[in-house]
Amino acid sequence: MSDKYSDKRFATRAIWSGTQNIEGAASTPIFLTSTYRLTDERYQGWADGAQHTALYSRLSSINSEGVAQKVAALEGAEDGETFASGMSAITTTLLALLSKGDHIVASPDCYGGTYGFMTEDLPRFGIEVSMADIRDPSSYEAAIQENTKILYVETLTNPVLKVCDLEAMAAVAKKHGLIAIVDNTFATPWSCNPISMGFDLVIHSGTKYLGGHSDLIAGIVVGSKELVAEIFPKKVHLGGAADPHMCYLLERGMRTLHARMPIHAANSAELASRLEAHPMIESVNHTSLLSYTDHEVAQRIMPRGSGMLSYVIKGGDEAALRYMRALELIFEATSLGGIESLVECPFNSSHMFVPEEVRAEAGVIPGFVRMSVGIEDVEDLWADMHQALTTANAFLETRA
């Protein structure tokens, strides 16, 4: 997937890589068509497997190709494919690369949908899954079996925000000849480029920071040409294609990624510092804090940080819910990565179907709150959080 901007800096690639200036347009027009005229070139593309050929929009489209090229350029990857959702990117990738009798090592510290697919669906296809400690590459190595094919991690885990030592994990995969796959959604390519650390494939939920405006659902996988070529036929078979209009929105969102992310990261770091000093807060997870367990690893793997923040409110889940319901500016909703701040309790949203004991072992304890910090004025965000914490504290005092 050639890109004439590959030698440019991140901001330039974010704006121009993948953008197709058709008929002199400054941005890629939306091609709302299900099919394209068959030409000799497109017949040849069909014969060659149809990857990267604008032939039929369930396979690929002008808009989806632009998105794949832009993400590949931002991640330093050879190739990429775009999907209808982040889960479609994850499930299609794993089903393309795993067969009956294969084994994968992953971690319970992952997105709830990913955990469910690995523990409920993969075993139905005769694929074994072992869970290891994402903070400890040696535990992944210890879980490797003769039939292991993939090591799967997240750069920054959902929702506890543990940082994976990607360099060490990639070294384990290379040592054993395994495919290393990482979900880089929470970190974004602005903060971390796993391919430069030795990973083979990088997955993103484009719904989150890449799109950036909470108005689309998308998924992307980028990596080596050989592996992406293996994934493409399964995308065709399973039907997880990304529609052109969504791809237009996603490309537009990515053109401001470099402008948005520094504000997300600065706001979340400031709020983490203030929360840590608040008497209603039991603990705070943020890569910028010296008290954060993975602080040293985070400074090496994703030194720019992210907009993600999690914290535990004293008084358990009921106090946390009182806090969230008292917020006036910050929006209680699942998802993340939009320009607006969102907050949720994973126990009754994103991780509702993850067993309680698995959540607790990962660190999702009573009172746990996950926050996607937006790009609003940080003083307005803190004022809202402070008054909501006061409300939660008053609730606790009435129970005392």
Protein Blocks (a to p, Z undefined) as FASTA:
>chain_A
ZZfklmpcfklmmmmgopacehhiabdcddddfbdcddfklmmmmmnnopaiafbfklpc
fklmmmmmmmmmmnopabdcddfbfklmmmmmmmmmpcehiacdddfbbcfklmmmmmmm
mmmnopacddddfklmklmmmmpcfklcbdcddfbacfklpacdfklmmmmmmmnopacd
ddfklnopmlocfklnopabdcddfklmmnonopaccddddddfklmmmmmmmmmmnopa
ccfklmmmmmmmmmmmmmmmmmmmmmmmmmmmmmmmpmkbmbdcdfkbmklmklmmmmmm
mmnopabdcdddehijmlmmmmmmmpmkbccdedehiabdcdddfklmmmmmgcfklmmm
nopaghiacddddfbdfklmmmmmmmmmmmmmmmmmmmZZ
